[in-house]
Amino acid sequence: MRLDKYLKISRIIKRRTVANEACDAGRVTVNGRTARASYDVKTGDEIEILLGSRALKVRVTAVNEYAKKEQASDMYELL
């Protein structure tokens, strides 16, 4: 699954366009490397997002095409 889509479905970022813009601006890294929105997310990847003064680091635990609000937080774990 694409990185921007994963960030939206897991509800880490509210909108896919915002996720796409964050990737293009270089504020999203996967496994220590700057990642593009088209990066293919895999289980076990560590994603770090810098939005404003806030930094968020998560580990991917599941990649699902769809997730309800209650299941979205099960797709990642905070580090």
FENLIN-V633124 format. One record per pair of residues at least 4 apart in sequence whose ideal C-beta (glycine too) atoms are under 8 Angstrom apart, sorted by the first residue. I is the first residue (numbers start at 1). J is the second residue. D is the distance in whole Angstrom. If there is no record, write none. Layout:
i=I j=J d=D
i=I j=J d=D
This chain:
i=1 j=5 d=5
i=1 j=6 d=5
i=1 j=9 d=8
i=1 j=40 d=7
i=1 j=41 d=5
i=1 j=63 d=5
i=1 j=65 d=7
i=2 j=6 d=7
i=2 j=37 d=6
i=2 j=38 d=6
i=2 j=39 d=7
i=2 j=40 d=7
i=2 j=41 d=7
i=3 j=7 d=6
i=3 j=19 d=7
i=3 j=23 d=6
i=3 j=28 d=7
i=3 j=30 d=7
i=3 j=35 d=6
i=3 j=36 d=7
i=3 j=37 d=6
i=3 j=38 d=7
i=3 j=39 d=4
i=3 j=40 d=8
i=3 j=41 d=5
i=3 j=47 d=8
i=4 j=8 d=7
i=4 j=16 d=5
i=4 j=19 d=4
i=4 j=20 d=4
i=4 j=23 d=6
i=4 j=37 d=4
i=4 j=38 d=8
i=5 j=9 d=6
i=5 j=16 d=6
i=5 j=19 d=8
i=6 j=10 d=6
i=6 j=41 d=4
i=6 j=60 d=7
i=6 j=63 d=7
i=6 j=75 d=8
i=7 j=12 d=5
i=7 j=13 d=4
i=7 j=16 d=8
i=7 j=19 d=4
i=7 j=22 d=8
i=7 j=28 d=8
i=7 j=47 d=8
i=7 j=49 d=8
i=8 j=13 d=6
i=8 j=14 d=8
i=8 j=15 d=7
i=8 j=16 d=4
i=8 j=19 d=6
i=9 j=64 d=7
i=9 j=65 d=7
i=9 j=66 d=7
i=9 j=67 d=5
i=9 j=72 d=7
i=9 j=75 d=7
i=10 j=67 d=7
i=10 j=72 d=5
i=10 j=73 d=8
i=10 j=75 d=4
i=10 j=76 d=6
i=11 j=67 d=8
i=11 j=69 d=7
i=11 j=72 d=4
i=11 j=73 d=7
i=12 j=19 d=8
i=12 j=47 d=8
i=12 j=49 d=7
i=12 j=56 d=7
i=12 j=58 d=7
i=12 j=76 d=7
i=13 j=18 d=5
i=13 j=19 d=4
i=13 j=22 d=7
i=13 j=49 d=7
i=13 j=51 d=8
i=14 j=18 d=6
i=15 j=19 d=7
i=16 j=20 d=6
i=17 j=21 d=6
i=18 j=22 d=6
i=19 j=23 d=7
i=19 j=28 d=8
i=19 j=37 d=7
i=20 j=24 d=6
i=20 j=37 d=5
i=21 j=25 d=6
i=22 j=27 d=5
i=22 j=28 d=5
i=22 j=49 d=7
i=22 j=51 d=7
i=23 j=27 d=8
i=23 j=28 d=5
i=23 j=35 d=6
i=23 j=36 d=6
i=23 j=37 d=4
i=23 j=39 d=8
i=24 j=36 d=8
i=24 j=37 d=7
i=26 j=34 d=5
i=27 j=49 d=6
i=27 j=50 d=4
i=27 j=51 d=7
i=28 j=34 d=7
i=28 j=35 d=5
i=28 j=47 d=7
i=28 j=48 d=7
i=28 j=49 d=5
i=28 j=50 d=8
i=29 j=33 d=6
i=29 j=34 d=5
i=29 j=35 d=6
i=29 j=47 d=7
i=29 j=48 d=5
i=30 j=35 d=4
i=30 j=39 d=6
i=30 j=41 d=8
i=30 j=45 d=5
i=30 j=46 d=7
i=30 j=47 d=5
i=30 j=48 d=8
i=31 j=45 d=6
i=31 j=46 d=6
i=32 j=46 d=8
i=35 j=39 d=4
i=35 j=47 d=8
i=41 j=45 d=6
i=41 j=47 d=8
i=41 j=60 d=6
i=41 j=63 d=6
i=42 j=60 d=7
i=42 j=63 d=7
i=43 j=60 d=6
i=43 j=61 d=7
i=43 j=62 d=7
i=43 j=63 d=6
i=44 j=59 d=7
i=44 j=60 d=6
i=45 j=59 d=7
i=45 j=60 d=5
i=46 j=57 d=7
i=46 j=58 d=7
i=46 j=59 d=5
i=46 j=60 d=8
i=46 j=79 d=7
i=47 j=57 d=7
i=47 j=58 d=5
i=47 j=59 d=8
i=47 j=60 d=7
i=47 j=76 d=8
i=48 j=55 d=7
i=48 j=56 d=7
i=48 j=57 d=5
i=49 j=55 d=7
i=49 j=56 d=5
i=49 j=57 d=8
i=49 j=58 d=8
i=50 j=54 d=7
i=50 j=55 d=5
i=51 j=56 d=7
i=56 j=78 d=8
i=57 j=78 d=7
i=57 j=79 d=4
i=58 j=76 d=4
i=58 j=77 d=7
i=58 j=78 d=6
i=58 j=79 d=6
i=59 j=76 d=6
i=59 j=77 d=5
i=59 j=79 d=6
i=60 j=75 d=7
i=60 j=76 d=6
i=61 j=74 d=7
i=61 j=75 d=6
i=61 j=76 d=6
i=61 j=77 d=6
i=62 j=74 d=6
i=62 j=75 d=5
i=62 j=76 d=8
i=63 j=75 d=7
i=64 j=71 d=7
i=64 j=75 d=6
i=67 j=71 d=5
i=67 j=72 d=5
i=67 j=74 d=8
i=67 j=75 d=6
i=68 j=72 d=7
i=71 j=75 d=7
